[in-house]
Amino acid sequence: MPAVRFGVTLAFQPPESLRALAIRAEALGFDSIHSRRGASPPLRTSPQEEVARAKPALGALRSDRGGTATQDGTPDA
Amino acid sequence: MRDTRFGVTLAFQAPESLRALAIRAEALGFDSIWSGDHIAFHNPTLESLTTLSHLAAITRRVRIGTGVYLLALRHPTIAAKSVATLDVLSGGRFVFGVGVGGEFPKEFEAAGVPHHERGRRVDEAIAVCRLLWAKSPASFEGQFVRFTDVALEPKPVQPGGPPIWIGGRSDHALRRAARLGDGWVSYVVTPERYRASLERIHAFAAEAGRDLRAGRRFEPAHLFFAVMDDDWDRARVQAARYLTRQYNQPFDELVKKYCLLGPPAVCLETLARFVEAGVRTFIIGFVAGADRAPEQLERFAAEVLPHFSTSPSPA
């Protein structure tokens, strides 16, 4: 296989677990350590597919324009 | 001397030196480690919360703090999130020193923050931080920030969030400390002015209907630039050279009045006058240059710290 790198993204957990995982990942040969983005986007199978509106739980962050959200969260015009 | 704590503030230097100093400061019995804060300044600086997060990972006991964080330069919600994260990662060891700043207007211009709004922005940002640290979901309607039903999780380890110590010497700063602070951090003052300022803080608090002796302990702190040297004049010259470069203004005369200089016996006398004036936490900034920082730290720990009794940091 061509040169491929593997990183690991670490979710929220107690600081001691976070530190232990990071140290272990480096020792095991992982190439990188990432912090996961806070909010998962609504998933879709193609760029043209409409996705569900942001849920009310997102509060002030939701669009009041009734539009759809693209995968990166910006409202479509 | 009674109930006095010592922290050390670490200037910009190579990461390995920074780490070594932090680890050594903890081992030597310093109570806290601090970082100054600027976005842009006369000389290079590291971002404070990022630096302290790095140092929190390699220490276990010492408190870590910003001395002081220019809160108006950041969006309050982002600052609240970063501080909460740092409090979690450090196991509740963070002290949020907050200042208005303003002596370097370019950093306000770069951050898109009108210089003249910085005081009001800090006041509002403190309210935003405390709300988001304590309540989920939270709503806020202010002059600069508005949101509804936002939950900032996880909350800081320290209930209600880290203590907020207000920095500054002006009457505005003293009023802010009196109304909103869990502590006050002065710098470049005499013991006489320190005592008078602390009295003003208590008076301003009383005006605002607040008793600083009740509830969460109010911590009077002082940031002290220091050079320990058996030769007082050599210490003076080193401090003046360092601070003149750091602040881009002449410090030749100022260091005589405002710095902790000279042999241990002289430093102890100076510190005693500030303790008498009300200081309970000293934040020492060694200004003999990065190459002398390890020696300064060791000497201070060996010849000054043993003369003070300490108690656990206030929550």
Chai-1 contact restraints between the chains, C-beta under 6 A:
chainA,res_idxA,chainB,res_idxB,connection_type,confidence,min_distance_angstrom,max_distance_angstrom,comment,restraint_id
A,P15,B,L89,contact,1.0,0.0,6.0,A-B,restraint_1
A,G59,B,T148,contact,1.0,0.0,6.0,A-B,restraint_2
A,G59,B,D149,contact,1.0,0.0,6.0,A-B,restraint_3
A,G59,B,V150,contact,1.0,0.0,6.0,A-B,restraint_4
A,A60,B,F147,contact,1.0,0.0,6.0,A-B,restraint_5
A,A60,B,T148,contact,1.0,0.0,6.0,A-B,restraint_6
